């Protein structure tokens, strides 16, 4: 019941006292927890809908207290796992597609290398004609997991009669949020532009991770790999050959995973991303990578819909998931036909408001032209200005992985009537307090 809440805040166990009220249903479905939080899973009250856009039962009205415990008619940890692991969206996984759809996918990816981007975008727009009608996950940023953690912590605080609790702040050195830039290299022309892209990033004092495709698309330049490392950027592995079939069936995935893992060792890559953000988080235990970057926050524009509904990293077994929390450059430029910063600004502000991870995928292949490149420079300028104003942490994915693993082992302890953070890398951690402010939480970070 309390696991997700305790992992999120790293607060003392006694402040999170949630208990199940009633017997869980045998079926899983959608329901509400308050007006703005849509959940998916089993519940012990009301009814569960098969669709998120149906009339949903609000379980918030069934919450009660018993002494200092909060009785909730569902398991918050299970619901959060259902969202982050996309269990609500199993119908969108590749293995769930019917034979006709599978055949169309195979034909598309067979012809894709021969298609110009102008042809591809028309095909993709036709497939996405209903994306604006989807109400869940919430577009353009979904923070359901954060909302649920905040609501349950606030209920627990009120039940115990406390107005603030200590916890380990989310980011090192008291940073308000984290910014991560990644570059997926899709073809030879993109690989050729990587050196110039590093120059652009360096001109704003920002480092990024380059995801390289080890087979099929291009021969990876050893000089580029060395340059990426020498200049303080990061190398990740992107899929195996970018043919769209990595997760088509498990047997094939396991065979390919062995080769992907070997490429990870060859290039010293600790991070992985699947092509086109196809994914099946249930199979991640076959990947010998420390972290993955394949799960969108909200996937309305992606070929595989769904989304993890969180703007924070989370563990899938031993693998840390660093979700993609903003719209990819390809979708912005070619599907939405938007060359402004409006959407990226909106997403950044919404994520920073939740103290989350703002992560971008910028393809070198799609910003070679001046128009797109100017937009990217504008984005970097905006992020730098925002970062200097509000102390954002510009980090490589590998640095996020190291920090989140260290934070997962930290705890808040009381020594001589004073709270302090203990654990690995605790010297970079900041003690924070969650404070009750009416019907919501506010955070206060100890900057000493």
Buried (B, 14 or more C-beta within 10 A) or exposed (E): BBBBBBBBBBBBEEBBBBEBBEEBBEEBBBBBBBEEBBBBBBBBBBBBBEEBEEEBBBBBEBBEBEEEBBBBBBBBBBBBBBBBBBBBBEEBBBEEBEEEEBEEBBEBBEEBEEEEEEEBBEEBBEEBEEBEEBEBBBBBBBBBBBBBBBBBBBBBBBBBEBEBBBBBBBBBEBBBBBBBBBBBBBBEEBBBBBBEBBEBBBEBEBBBBBBBBBBEBBEBBEEBBEBBEEEEBBBBBBBBBBBBBBBBEBEEBEEBBEEBBEBBEEBEBBBBBBBBBBBBBBBBEBBBBBBBBBBBBBBBBBBBBBBBBBBBBBBBEEBBBBBBBBBBBBBBBBBBEBEEBEBBBBBBEBBBBBBBBBBBBBBBBBBBEEEBBEBBBBBBEBBBEBBEEEBBBBBBBBBBBBBBBBBBEBBBEEEEEEBBBEBBBBEBBBBBBBBBEEEEBEBEBBEE
